Amino acid sequence: MTTYITRKLLMLPIMLLGASMLVFFSIRLLPGDPARLMAGPQAPGSVVESMRVNMGLDRPVIMQYGTFLKDVFRGDLGESIRSRNPVMEELAGAFPNTFRLVLLSYAFAVIVGVSAGLAAALRHGTWVDTLVMLLAIIGASTANFWVALMAMDVFSVQLGWLPLLGAGSWKHYILPAFALGFFPTALVARMTRSSMLEVVHQDYVRTARAKGLKEVSVTRKHALRNALIPITTVVGLNVGVLLGGAVVTETVFNWPGLGRMLIDAVRFRDYPVIQGVTLLTVITVVLANFIVDMVIAFIDPRIRFN
């Protein structure tokens, strides 16, 4: 296990470096001139050129990337073109809101999805299985913005049970977390069901039943642990799905997080903020996948020994 973790840790900086390169060079392909936006539309050409020199945009792209890496290690992601505030300060204000929202949606997807998938697999061919699969297909086929709008209309406008917009109290988290976690819940439920159905017909499960073990023990100790490997993989991939869906969900609910900040930055062509939000999102996904690899290795000894 130590060798496996060490190998993964050595690969982590390479993955983060590759992610930073992808973000940096992708941002450079966007249309528009950051120096012109920073100087203002009415600024003369000499001012724009001076701004371009101050921002280092007159140097080769490789040198710009080197400066970018050095600034990132110092915690400097530049200054927002729109607000003139440091990008790091704006990220520090928005990231906790997105983190809490994604964490709640993640917990909702795992708890409800795994429970529903287990119920469908253990009652295969019954009305429970049919109902779970029907709901899972609907969830996987429905856009999260439509779920968000319908939830707002029913629970906020019609019933008045929950607040409509903003993030003032714990009640504000319920509708955005539900809308954001609706699609991943369906994926987890379907994967749990298919994985459990594949495992419960294996020889070692039948042997455990033949020994007279209780069904609960057979399911928990023999079937579920082996079925958790593909389930954990899907759950780990859902981090990227949730962060991507947060862009739409936060915009619909006017949520003060990274998603809405990214939409505003794209609207105003605030390149430093776009770069900062994208980089933070990519780093979060890479670290989440690293944690998932550790969990899978803990569940399945064959992975870490091979």
C-alpha positions in Angstrom: 0.0 0.0 0.0 2.9 2.4 0.8 4.5 1.7 -2.6 1.1 2.3 -4.3 0.5 5.6 -2.5 4.0 6.8 -3.2 3.7 6.1 -6.9 0.4 7.9 -7.0 1.9 10.9 -5.1 4.8 11.1 -7.5 2.3 11.2 -10.4 0.2 13.9 -8.8 2.5 16.8 -9.5 2.8 15.7 -13.2 -1.0 15.6 -13.5 -1.3 19.1 -11.9 1.4 20.5 -14.2 -0.4 19.1 -17.2 -3.7 20.5 -16.0 -2.1 24.0 -15.5 -0.7 23.9 -19.0 -4.1 22.9 -20.5 -5.8 25.8 -18.6 -3.1 28.4 -19.4 -2.9 27.7 -23.2 -6.7 27.2 -23.6 -7.3 30.7 -22.1 -4.9 32.2 -24.6 -7.1 30.9 -27.4 -10.1 32.9 -26.3 -10.9 36.0 -28.5 -10.2 39.5 -27.2 -7.2 41.4 -25.9 -6.8 41.5 -22.1 -4.6 44.6 -22.3 -7.3 46.5 -24.2 -10.0 45.4 -21.7 -7.8 46.4 -18.8 -6.9 49.8 -20.3 -10.5 50.5 -21.4 -12.2 50.8 -24.8 -11.3 54.5 -25.2 -7.6 54.2 -24.3 -5.1 55.2 -27.0 -2.9 52.6 -28.6 0.2 53.7 -26.6 -1.6 53.1 -23.3 -2.8 49.6 -24.5 0.8 48.7 -25.5 2.1 49.9 -22.2 -0.5 47.8 -20.4 0.5 44.8 -22.5 4.1 45.2 -21.5 3.2 45.6 -17.8 1.1 42.4 -18.1 3.9 40.5 -19.8 1.9 39.8 -22.9 4.7 41.0 -25.2 6.9 38.1 -24.2 6.9 34.6 -25.7 4.1 32.3 -24.5 6.5 29.9 -22.9 8.0 32.7 -20.8 4.5 33.8 -19.9 3.7 30.3 -18.7 6.8 30.2 -16.6 5.8 33.5 -14.9 2.3 32.1 -14.5 3.6 29.0 -12.6 5.8 31.1 -10.4 2.8 33.4 -9.5 0.6 30.4 -8.8 3.1 28.9 -6.4 3.1 32.3 -4.6 -0.7 32.4 -4.5 -1.0 35.2 -7.1 -3.5 34.6 -9.8 -3.6 38.2 -11.1 -6.1 40.9 -10.8 -9.7 40.9 -12.0 -10.3 43.1 -15.0 -13.8 43.9 -13.9 -13.5 44.5 -10.2 -9.7 45.2 -9.9 -9.6 42.9 -6.9 -7.0 40.1 -6.6 -8.4 36.9 -8.2 -7.3 34.9 -5.2 -9.5 37.0 -2.9 -12.6 36.5 -5.1 -12.0 32.7 -5.3 -11.6 32.6 -1.5 -15.0 34.2 -1.2 -16.8 32.1 -3.7 -15.2 28.6 -3.3 -16.6 27.8 0.2 -20.2 28.3 -1.1 -19.6 26.0 -4.1 -17.8 23.5 -1.9 -20.6 23.2 0.5 -23.2 23.0 -2.3 -21.2 20.3 -4.1 -20.6 18.4 -0.9 -24.3 18.3 -0.1 -25.2 17.2 -3.6 -22.4 14.6 -3.5 -23.8 13.2 -0.2 -27.3 13.2 -1.7 -26.2 11.4 -4.8 -24.2 8.7 -2.9 -26.7 8.0 -0.2 -29.9 8.0 -2.3 -28.2 6.5 -5.4 -26.5 3.6 -3.6 -29.6 2.9 -1.5 -31.9 2.9 -4.5 -29.5 0.7 -6.5 -29.2 -1.8 -3.7 -33.0 -2.0 -3.3 -33.4 -2.5 -7.0 -30.7 -5.2 -7.2 -31.9 -7.1 -4.1 -35.5 -7.0 -5.4 -34.6 -7.7 -9.1 -37.7 -8.2 -11.3 -40.2 -6.7 -8.8 -42.0 -3.4 -8.8 -39.2 -1.8 -6.7 -36.7 -2.6 -9.4 -38.9 -1.2 -12.1 -39.7 2.0 -10.2 -36.0 2.7 -9.4 -34.9 2.1 -13.0 -37.7 4.3 -14.3 -36.7 7.1 -12.0 -33.0 6.6 -12.8 -33.7 6.9 -16.6 -35.8 10.0 -16.0 -33.0 11.5 -13.8 -30.3 10.7 -16.4 -32.3 12.2 -19.2 -33.3 15.4 -17.5 -31.3 18.6 -17.7 -30.4 20.0 -14.3 -31.5 23.6 -15.2 -35.0 22.2 -15.9 -35.0 20.4 -12.6 -33.9 23.6 -10.9 -36.7 25.6 -12.5 -39.4 23.1 -11.7 -38.2 22.8 -8.1 -38.2 26.6 -7.8 -41.8 26.7 -9.2 -43.2 24.0 -7.0 -41.4 24.4 -3.6 -40.8 28.2 -3.7 -43.5 29.8 -5.9 -46.4 27.5 -5.5 -45.9 26.0 -1.9 -43.7 28.7 -0.4 -41.8 26.1 1.6 -38.3 27.1 0.6 -36.5 30.4 -0.3 -36.2 31.1 -4.0 -32.7 32.7 -4.5 -29.5 33.4 -2.6 -27.6 31.6 0.1 -28.7 33.2 3.4 -29.5 30.1 5.5 -29.5 26.3 5.5 -32.8 26.3 3.7 -31.2 28.0 0.7 -29.1 24.8 0.2 -32.0 22.4 -0.3 -33.2 23.2 -3.8 -29.8 23.8 -5.4 -28.4 20.7 -3.8 -31.4 18.6 -5.1 -31.2 20.1 -8.6 -27.4 19.6 -8.8 -27.5 16.1 -7.4 -30.4 14.8 -9.4 -28.4 13.6 -12.4 -25.5 12.0 -10.5 -28.0 10.2 -8.3 -29.4 8.5 -11.3 -26.0 7.4 -12.5 -25.0 6.0 -9.1 -28.3 4.1 -8.8 -27.9 2.5 -12.2 -24.3 1.6 -11.6 -25.0 0.2 -8.1 -27.8 -2.0 -9.5 -25.8 -3.4 -12.4 -22.7 -4.0 -10.3 -24.7 -5.8 -7.5 -26.5 -7.9 -10.1 -23.2 -9.0 -11.5 -21.7 -9.8 -8.1 -24.6 -11.7 -6.5 -24.4 -14.5 -9.1 -20.7 -15.1 -8.5 -19.6 -18.5 -7.0 -18.2 -17.0 -3.7 -21.6 -15.4 -3.0 -23.4 -18.7 -3.6 -20.8 -20.4 -1.4 -21.4 -17.9 1.4 -25.2 -18.6 1.2 -24.5 -22.3 1.2 -22.6 -22.0 4.5 -25.7 -20.7 6.1 -24.7 -17.1 6.5 -27.5 -14.6 6.9 -28.5 -12.7 3.8 -27.6 -9.4 5.4 -24.1 -10.7 6.1 -23.7 -12.1 2.6 -24.8 -8.8 1.0 -22.7 -6.6 3.2 -19.4 -8.6 3.6 -19.3 -10.5 0.3 -21.4 -8.8 -2.4 -21.3 -5.1 -1.6 -17.6 -4.8 -1.0 -16.8 -6.3 -4.4 -19.5 -4.3 -6.1 -18.1 -1.1 -4.6 -15.2 -0.9 -7.0 -17.1 0.3 -10.1 -19.5 2.3 -7.9 -16.6 4.2 -6.3 -15.2 4.9 -9.7 -18.5 6.4 -10.9 -18.8 8.4 -7.6 -15.4 9.8 -8.1 -16.1 10.9 -11.7 -19.2 12.6 -10.4 -17.1 15.3 -8.8 -16.4 16.7 -12.3 -20.1 16.3 -13.2 -21.1 18.2 -10.1 -18.6 21.0 -10.6 -19.7 21.4 -14.2 -23.4 21.3 -13.3 -22.7 23.9 -10.6 -22.2 26.5 -13.3 -25.8 26.2 -14.5 -27.3 25.5 -11.1 -25.6 28.5 -9.4 -26.7 30.8 -12.2 -30.4 29.7 -11.9 -30.4 30.1 -8.2 -28.2 33.2 -8.1 -25.8 31.3 -5.9 -22.6 33.2 -4.9 -20.2 30.5 -6.0 -17.6 29.6 -8.6 -20.2 28.7 -11.2 -21.9 32.1 -11.2 -18.5 33.8 -11.0 -17.3 32.0 -14.1 -20.5 32.9 -16.0 -20.0 36.6 -15.1 -16.3 36.5 -16.0 -17.1 35.0 -19.4 -19.8 37.7 -20.0 -17.3 40.5 -19.2 -14.3 38.7 -20.7 -12.5 38.8 -17.4 -9.6 36.5 -18.4 -7.8 36.3 -15.1 -11.0 35.2 -13.3 -11.8 32.7 -16.0 -8.3 31.3 -15.7 -8.4 31.2 -11.9 -11.8 29.5 -11.7 -10.9 26.9 -14.3 -7.6 26.1 -12.7 -9.1 25.7 -9.2 -11.8 23.5 -10.7 -9.3 21.3 -12.5 -7.1 20.9 -9.4 -10.1 19.9 -7.4 -11.1 17.2 -9.9 -7.5 15.9 -10.0 -7.3 15.7 -6.2 -10.7 14.1 -6.0 -9.7 11.4 -8.5 -6.5 10.8 -6.5 -8.6 10.2 -3.3 -10.8 7.9 -5.3 -7.8 5.9 -6.4 -6.7 5.5 -2.7 -10.2 4.4 -1.7 -10.4 1.8 -4.5 -6.9 0.5 -3.6 -8.1 0.1 0.0 -11.2 -1.8 -1.1 -9.5 -4.1 -3.6 -6.1 -5.4 -2.5 -5.4 -6.7 -6.0 -5.0 -3.1 -7.3 -2.3 -2.1 -4.8 -0.4 -5.4 -5.0 -0.4 -5.4 -8.8 
